[in-house]
């Protein structure tokens, strides 16, 4: 970052990142993307307590294969949508909020990310902001989350940190258009029929929640320390960011409409360290969550509901010099049996991460393995990153999927890639 005025002094601090990226599909034998991205940021301090922060992302892709054509953005609210220029360039306001920082209180209003949870690469408690699946889960979460217009309040009372927020922005997960490299095809995420439907299928426009304040979202968190245990308790009154499919037979067609299910979610997290080990975990309990089910001939699909419990346990090890090792185990449990469900009642996923800094600190090697135990599919990720100087970094890596075509990871087994990037910070 460029040198600038400290955040607690009056003045304007501007920085930016210019990054060029290229990805080649090893299975398809053709380029997946060739992107140039510019991310300017600014921090305008009015006083020791008041400041305004903003960030814009300008991105151009020469091949138009990650989001074929002009994305509809039908799951995104009008004030949150990207500005599309042709089929190759977009401009997005990533951050724009006014912040007050007192001795024990923080108030933030504007477009922002609100991040919960401690998991690495798996979303359990990180459920406040929706996500773009333009590159499935390969992009950094900071860049793939959709910032929302919201009001956040934080206050420290009696050694505990309290957080509350209100989100009137009704934006949800965004999937890439049909024909894109990472088009989602796994049965539990698309309308799926056990047998051919009796009528032609008509896809209707997505119905986002309406109703003003009644359709907004609120959340609360309390966090602190009990002994050596770092903990949080969380509550979110929200909509599920992945839609369910409402089907209605209207001869001569079967109308499919994507809608969003209102839910209440309780959650929490914990962490503690012993020597070279850190144990951490998080969990959520979602009441009346949507369960994807398949359709039988001549049936009208009635949305299926069940309470859903998710948890993740992670162990991090720091005992090897210049090396970080982490293992995580995730489980999702449907609390009720749902006939014709497209996903198992219990789903399990494991991850392993190994990160090593080479002597001198200029090179970092990163290896990650995601394994889905139910469909026996997964993902291997490898990355080598080099710090060229204080302003420039370069990286080379590869992402390789395996498993059944109907699996969460296996659906992308033909989207394997190698990629290169160069970033300049100023």
Buried (B, 14 or more C-beta within 10 A) or exposed (E): EEEBBEBEEEEEBBBBBBBBBBBBBBEBEEBBBBBBBBBBBBBBBEEEBBBBBBBBBBBBBEBBBBBBEEBEBEBBBEEBBBEBEEEBBBBBBBBBBBBBBEEEBBBBBBBBBBEBBBBBBBBBBBBBBBBBBBBBBBBEBEBBBBBBBBBBBBBBEEEEBBBBBBBBBBBBBBBBBEEBBBBBEBBBBBBBBEEEBBBEEEEEEBEBBEEEEEBBBBBBBBBBEEEEEBBBBBBBBBBBBBBBBBBEBEEEBBBBBBBBBBBEBBBBBBBBBEEEEBBBBBBBBBBBBBBBBBBEEEBEBEBBBBBBBBBBBBBBBBEEEEEBBBBBBBBBBBEEEBEBBBBBBEBBBBBEBBBBBEEEEEEBBBBBBBBBBBBEBBBBBBBBBBBEEEEBBBBEBBBBBBBBEBBBBBBBBEBBBBBEBBBBBE
